[in-house]
Amino acid sequence: MNALIPLPVLLPVLAAGIKIIIGPRHALLKRAISVVALGAVLGIAVVLLVRADRDGPQAVQLGGWPAPVGITLVADRLSALMLVVSSAVILCVLVYAFGQDGADRDRDTPLSVFHPTYLLLAAGVCDAFLAGDLFNLFVGFEMMLMASYVLVTLAGTMARVRAGTTYIVVALLSSMLFLVAIAVLYAATGTVNMAQLSLRIAELPAPVSRIGEAALLTAFAAKAAVFPLSMWLPDSYPSAPTPVTAVFAGLLTKIGVYGVIRTETVLFPGGHLHTVLLVAALLSMLVGVLGAMVQIDVRRLLSFTLVSHIGYMIFGVGLDSAAGLAATVFYVLHHITIQTTLFLVAGLIDRRGGGTSLARLGGLARTAPLVGVLFFVPAMNLGGIPPLSGFLGKLGLLRAGLAQGGPLVDALVAGAVVTSLLTLYALVKVWNQAFWGAPPDDLPGDPPAARLPVAMVAGSAALVVLSLAYTAGGGPLYGLCQRAAAELLDPQAYVRAVFPSGGAS
């Protein structure tokens, strides 16, 4: 069964290679290859989740080399949960991209490049979640980032190249810092295997340990767009093609959050930087949502809400409690789906309304009622309206914060409530102006791309259904997140899975 663990990484790479060999012809065959590969990844991820929840963390040593010499892949509850949700989202976005591909066939965007690059991005995401050592985690990040450099600058327009350059510079700097952190920890401990590091870091002098922790957290915070390392995001994401923006917003920042979680649980349990994390969480919430309130473009507004809601996840990690960590895991799963959905729907708004500027939109509830439904449900979910999953995640975080108490935590609880209300205000503004408001007098009655491709609607609708499934199964899912949190806070099972013979020291 452990032989399944490498397949989520290998299958997308194999599919991308086959599509490149086939060349520009046989579009239907290439689409079928992508769907089969990513569908298989989703199925394998579900199997790994069931196995990890039932039997504990599952590990495999690639090439037969024992840990810590070889490459270790580990599927515990957290990584398996992230893998299931991410692979489902990646598949839905691919379906959406098929519709956009067909609709944009006559444009100058080289979408034939998109599909194999997108598969490589998926492989990097899976590798990052399954990596059992820091260097392989770095490799997963770089696979993902190399693909994202291509995707963010598709079509080569001046705006995309300029925004893509900012994104690339920030990504490279954070990757360099990540690599420096790995070098520091390897020099101090003689290993990069996370299970072995969890034991050896405890023996380090406090200054060395804090330097390693601070370097890792800074690198991951930049990738996650935690304030003040978030200023690059609102300018970089909205300029990319819609499927690219959606998967970036939904997944790439959450992989940074995933790195923060691993750092503060497996590597540095009881770390010394929780106060810094709490302050950063509060500032991310407030700065992000205040930025969203003044935006008049739907994509930029969503980009700022993304920054603000990263603050919720960092809030849960900073609490350093089982309740806070469980709420964070649940909220990460919820937010991957909701944020991706909203950016996909922004693409539908763009196509149906001729743009995403609120000054140029109006009357979409009448002319495109289905788009209205697809926007309204995830918007209310992001705003935390009960009984949707966004409310469940925020309630868990607030309860964990109130149980812990303290001036800073109380300020965070208040900030979380204010952020939720202001998020709802910003999204209601979009609804009122774009859907209920009357269109401007000079707005064309029937934009050139008014007809929505079925695949684009289907990809968005599938994610809306998935988000509602989180609400319907909120109890069991939250229970699974609680078990994942308990496993993270007691990483002995993780160590035993990697070193079954007890040779971790």
N, C-alpha and C positions, 0 to 999 in steps of 0.2 A: 504493500500500500504506500510506503514512503517513496517508492519510485515515481509516484504521481507528482511529488512536490516540484521537481524542476520543469514540468510540462507547461505551466502558465507562462514561463519565461521563454521556453524553446518554441512553442507552437506559433506565437506571433512572428518570431524571427524567421522561422521556416516558411510561413505563409508570405511574408514580405519578400523573401528571396525568390519564391516561385512566381510571384507576381512580376518581379523585375525581369525574370527570365522570359516570361510570356510576352512582355512588351506592351505596347499601347493597344493591341487588339484584344478581342474576346472580353469585352467589358463585363458581360454577365457572368462568365466563368470566374473572373477575378473578384467580382463581388461575392459570389458564392464561396470562394476560398476564404475571404475575410470573415464572412458570417459564420462559416463552419469552424474556423480557428478560434474566433472569440467566443462562439457558443460553447465550444469544448472547454475553453478556459473557465467559463462561468460554471459549467457542470463540475469540473475538477475542483474549483474553489468551494462549491457546496459540499462535495465529498470531504474535502480537507477540514471544513468547518465542523461537520458532524463528527469526524474522527477526533479532532482536537478537543471538542467539547466533551466527548465521551471518555477519551483515553488520555487526555493531556497533550502537551506539545509534541509534535512530530518533527523529527530531524532527519536529514540525509546528508551524507558526505560525498560530494561529487568526485568522480574519478577513483573512488576507493581509498583516498588519502584520509587518514584519521584526523579529527580535530586536535589541535588548532592548525595543523599543517595545511590541510586542504580547504576547499570552499564549502562552507556549511550553509545549508538552507534550513530554516525553521518555520514551521507553521504552528503557532499557538493560537489561542482564541482571538487575540487582537489582530494579528496579521491575517488570519483566515477571514475574520469579519470584514476587514478592509478590502481583502481580495474579492470577496463575493460582491460587495456593493460597487467597488470600482469596476470590476469586469462587466457587471450589469449596465452601469452608466456608460462605459466605453462602447458597448454593443449598441445601446440606444442612440448614442451620438453618431456612430457609424451609419446607422439606418437613416438618420437625419441628413448626414452628409451625402448619401446616395441621392436623395431628393434634390439637394442643392446642386450636386454635380450635374444632374440631368437638366435642371433649370438654367444653369449657368454655362451650358455647353458652348455657347457662342461667344462667351466673354473671354477676356485675355488672362484669366486666372488659371495657372497650370495645375488644375485639380488632379491630373494624373499623378503628380508628385505626392499629393496629399495622402493617398491610401497606403502605399508601402511605408511612408514615413510615420503615419499614424500607428501602424502596427508595431513599428520599432518603439514608439512612445509607450504603447501598451506593454511591451516586453520590459521596458525600463521601470514602469510603475510596479509591475509584478515582482521584479527582481528586488526593488527597494523594500517592498513589504516582507519578502521572504528572507532577506539577507540575514545571516547569522553572525557576520563579522562586519566591522566598521568599513573595511576597505571594499568589500563587496557592496555594502550600502552606498559607498561613494561611486562605485561603478554603475549601480542602478540609477543613481541621480544623473550621472553623466550620459548614460544611454538616453534617458528621458530628456535631458536638456539639449543634447545634440539634435535630437528629432525636433524639439520645440524651437530651436533656432531657425530651422527650415520652415516650420509651420507658421511662425509668427510673422514672417516676412513674405508669405506667399503673394504672388503677383508683382512684387518688386516696386510697388508704388512708393512715392516719396514719403508719405505719411507712415506707411508700414515699416519702411526701412528705418526711419528716424525713431519710431517707437520701439522697433525691434532691437535697435542698437542699445537703447537704454536698458531693455530687458536683458540683453546678452551681457552687458558690462556688469550689471548687478549679479547675474547668475554666476559669471566667472569669478568675481570677487568673493562671493559666498562660498563657491567651490574651493577656491584657494585657501580660505580660512578653514574650511572643513578638512582639507588635506593637511594643513599645519597642525590642527587639533589631533588628527590621527597620528601624525609623526611624534607629537609630544607624548601621547599616551603610549605609543609603541616604545619610545625611548625609555619611558618610566617603568613600564610593566613587562615589556618583551612579548606582547601579544596584541592582536586586534580582534580576536574572537570575543564576542560580547559576553558569552557565558563565562569565559575565563577572566575577562576584564571585571565582571561583577564581583569576583573574589579578590583580585589583585589590587583594584583601586582602593579598597578599604584599607590596605596596608601602606598607601602612599602618604607622604607628608602633606599636611593640610594645604599649604600654598600650591604645591604641584597639582593636587586634586582640584583645587578651585580654578586654576588656570585652564586645565583641561575641560572642566565643566563649562566655564564661561565661553571658551572658544567654540565648543560644540553648540551651545545654546545660541550664540550670536549667529553662527552659520545657519542653523535651522530657522532662527527667527527671521533672517533675511529672506529665506526661501518661502516661509509662511506668511510674509508681509505683516509682521508684528510691528506696531509703532515703536520707535521712529524709523524703522527700516522698511516702511511700506509706501513711501512716496512714489516709487517707480511704478506701482501697479495700476493706478487709474489711467495713466497715459499709455501703458503698454498693452493691456488686454483689449480695450475696446476697438483698437485699430485692426486687429487680426480678423480673419474670416470667422463667421459665427460658430461653426463646429469647433474650431481651434480655441476661440475665446471661452466657449462653454466648458470644454474639457480642462483647460487651464484653470478656470475659476473653480470648478468642482473638485479637481484632483491635485494639481501641482502644489497649491498652498497647503492642502491637507497632508501631503507627504512631509512637508516641513513640520507640521504639528505632530505627525507620527514620530519624527525624529526627536522632537522635544519630549514626547511621552517616554520613548525608550531611554533617553538620556537621564530623565529624572526618576526612573523606576529601576530598570535593569542595571544601568551603569552607576548612577549616583543616588541611590536611595537615601532619603533624608538629606538631600543636597542643601547647600547654604544660600541658594539664590532664589528661594521661593518668594521672598519679599519683592525682589526685582521683577519676577514674573507677574506678581499681582499688580504692581504699578504699571507695567507694560500692558497688561490686560485692560485695566481701567482706561488708560490713555487710548488704546486701540479702539475700544468701544465708542468713546465720546468723540474723538477726532474723526473716526470713520463715519459715524452717523451724522455729525454736523456737516461734514463734507457732502454727504448724500442729500441732505435737505436743500442745498442751494444749487443742485445740478438741474439742468434743463434737458439733458440727453439721457435716455433710458439706460444705455450701456454704461455711461460714466456713473450714473446714480447707483447701478447695481455693483459696480466696481468698488465704490466707497462702502456700500453695505457689506461687501465681502470683507473689507478690512475690519469693520466694526464687529462682525460676528466671529472673526478669528479671536477677538478678545474674549468671547465667552469660553472658547476652548482652552485658552491659556489660563483663564480664571480657574477652571476646574483642575488643571495640572498644578497650579500654584497653591491650591488648598492642601495638597499633599495628604489627601484622605481617600479612603475607599469610596465614599459616597461622591466626592468631587470627581474622582477619576472615572467612575462608572457613568456619571452624567456627561463628562467630556467625551467618552467613547460613543455614547448614544448620540450626542450632539454632532460629532464629526460625521457619523453615518448619515444622519438626517441632512446635514448641510451639504454634503457631497451631492446628494440627489436634488435638493431644492435649488441650490445655486446654479447647478448645471441646467436645470429645467428653465429657470428664469432667463438665462442667457440664450437658450434655444428659442424661447418664446419672443425674446427681443428681436431675434432674427426673423421670426414670422411677422412681428409688428413692422419691421423695416421693409419686408417684401410687400406686405399688404398696404401699409400706409405711406410708402415711398420715403421713409427715413425713420430715425429714432429721436429726433428733436421734438420735445413736447410742444414747442411753438408751432410745429408744422403738422401736428396730429390732432385727430378728433373724430368722434362718431364711429369708432371701431366696434363698439358694442352692437351697433346696428348693421354695419357692413361686414363684420367678421365676428359673429357671436362665438364661434368655437375658439377663436384666439382669445376672446375675453375670458372664457371659462378656463382655458389653459394658463392664463396669467393669474386669474383671481385666486385659484386654489393654492398654488405655491406662494403667492404673495401673502395671503393670510397665514399660511404656514410659517413663513419666515418672520412675520410679525408676531407670532406666538399666540394666535387665537386658539382657545381650547375648543375641542379636545385634540387638535392636530399635534403631530409629533414635535413641532417646534415648541409648543407649549409644554409638552412632557419633558423635553430636554432642559428648557429654561427653568422649569419648576424644580427639577432635580438639582440643578446648579444653585438655585436660590436656597433650597432647603439645606444643601451641604454647607453653604456659606453661613446661613443663620445658625446652624448647629455648631459651627466652629467659632464664630464671633470674633470680636476684636475691632478696633477702629478702622483699620485698612480694609478688612473683609466686609465690614458693614458699609463702608463707602462703595465697595465693589458691588454689593447687593443692590444698593440704591442706583448706582450707575447702570447696572444691568436692566433694572426696571425702566429707567429713563430711556436707555438705548432701545429697548423693545418698543416703547410707545412712539419714539421718534422714527424708528424704522417703519412702523405701521403708518405714521403720518406721511413719510416720503412715498411709500407704495400707494397709499390712497390718493396722493397727488397725481401719480402716474395714471391711476385708474380714472380719476375725475377728468383729467385733461385729454388723455389719449382715447378713452373708451366712451365716457359719458359726454364730454365736452363737444361742442359744435366744431366742425372742421373750419379752418381759416377760409375766407372767401376765395383766396387765390390758390387753394389746394386742388389739384386735379381730381376730378370725380372718380376716375378709374386709373390708378397708377399702372405703368407698364407691366409690373410683376405682381398684379393683384391676385392672380390665381395661385393658390398655395399647393405645391407638390404634396401628394399623399404621403410620401415617405417622411417629409419634414414634419408634417402633422403627427404621423404615427410615432416617430421617435420622441417627440415632445409629450404626447399623450401617454406613452408607455412609462415615462418617468413620473408623470403625475400620478398614475395608478400605483407605481412603486412607492411613492411618498405616502399615499393613502394606506398602503399595506403596512407601513410603519405605524400608522395610527391604529389600524385594526388589530395588529399584533403587538401593540406597544408593551403590554405586560411581559410576554415571553421574551421579546427582544431586549427589553430593559434588564430582565433577569440574566440574560446571556451577557450583557455588558457588565453587570455586577460581577459575574464569575470571571470575566476577562480582567476586570480591575483587581480582584483579589489575587489572581494569578500573577499580575504584574507587580504587585506589592510584596509578593513572596516568590521570588524567581527561582526557588530551588528546583521546581519541576522543569523549568527551562534549562537549568544547568544539567540536570540528570538526563534530559533528552539529548543534549549535545555530547555529554560525557557519561554514557551509561555505566562505564566501568569505574567511575569516580576519580578519573585522572585529571580533573580540571585545575588543580593547584599548580 
